[in-house]
Amino acid sequence: MKDASFESPGTPDIFLKTAINPDIDMNLNVSHSAVDENDRFYEVVLKITVTASLEGKNMFLVEVHQAGMFEIVAEDPKQREILVQVGCPHTLLPFAREEVASLVSKGGYQQMLIAPVNFEAIYLKKLEQEASENLPQEAH
């Protein structure tokens, strides 16, 4: 755990409502950096931000930065990138999920379970988006 925060600006009033069906917004972000000069050891950080709102007001906001140190033995830079963008976050996700669930329930809310995440699909979509942004623009 590198960092965690929980805010519940709507308390205690939110607990007086009889029917609570909040809008949930979740964002994931993966960052990484080499921590040695040989590009062998990497710190990978999975950042999860969850915001629950009801009637346009924030019920709670939870943010977790789950980090890990990974030794990546891959000569091919593309293979190394796949490991830090897909394999490492996949390893970190269960720990981040547990912390989000714990913080939300400790805040007095019903436990929140984050569904499994397909980091490979996210990575491929990112590559596709980067490729389309790098295409030359047609002259009009």
N, C-alpha and C positions, 0 to 999 in steps of 0.2 A: 504494500500500500504506500503510494507516494503522497497522496493527498486525498482528502474526503471532506465534503461539507454537506450540511442539511439545513435548509431554511423552511420555516413554516409560518409565513406572514399572516395567514388567515386564522390562526388559532387565537383564542378558543372558540370564536364564533362559528367556525366551520363545523365543529362537532355538534352544534345545535340543530343542524339541518337533518331532516329525516331521510331524504332520498339523495344520495350522493353518487353521481355518475360522472366523474371528471373526464375532461379531455386530457389525454396523455400525449406528450411530445417527447421523443427520445432521439438523441443524437449520439453517434459514435465517431470517434476520431482515433487514428493510430499514428503515432509519431515514433521516430527512432533516430538514434545517433550512435556512431561508432565511439567507443570509449578508449580505444588504443590506436596507436599509429599503424598497426598492421590490418586494420579493418576486420578483426577477428571476433572481438567482443562488442556486443551491442546492448544498449539500453533501449527497450521497446516499452512505450507507454500507451495503454489503452484508456482512453478518456470516455466515460459515459456520463451524459447529462440527461436527466429526466425531469420534466416539468409537468405538474398536474395542475390544471386550472378548472374552475367551476364558475360559470356565469361571468367569464372574462377576468376573474381574479385568481391570482396564484394561490393554490392550496399549499403546495410544497415544491421545492426545488432540491434535487439531490445531484451531487457531482462527485464522481469517483475517478481518481487517476490510479490505475493499477499498473505497476511497472515490474519489469523483470530484466535480469541480465542474462544474455544468451551468448553462448559461444557458437559462432557460425563458421563452419569449415566448408567453404564453397569457393572455388576459384572463379567460377562464372558469376559476374556481377548480376546478371538477370536471375540466376538461381538464388543468389543471396537476397535480392529484393523480394522475391516470392516468399522466402522463409520469414523475413522480417515483417512483411505485410499480411501474410496469411497464416503461417504456422505459429509464429510467436503470439499473435493476438488470440488465436484459437486456444492456446495454452493458458493465457491470462484471463479469458472470459469467465470461467467458473468462479474465480476468486472475486472478480468485479461484481458478478451477479449476486453472490452471497452478501457482499458489503452493501449493495443497493437495497436488497431485501431487508437486511438488518437495520439500516438507517431509517427506512420508511416505517417499518413496524415499531421501532423505538420512538418514532415521532408520533405514534398513536394511530397510524393509519393501517388499513388492511395490507398485509404483506404483498409486495409487488415482485413478481417473478418475470425476469427478462427471458424472452424466447431465445432459443439457439440462433446464432448468427452465422451466415455463410460468408466468411471473409474472402473466399475465393471469388465469389460473384461480385462482391464490392470491389475487389482489386481489378477484376476484368473490366468492370464498368468504368473504373477510373482510367484504365489504359485506353479504352475506347473513346472516352471523353477527351483525353489528352491528344489522341491521334486525330480526332475531328477538329480540335482547336488548331493543330499544326498544319492542316491542309491549306494550300494557298487559296486565297479568296479570288473568285472569278471577277474579272473586270466587267463593269456594266456599261 
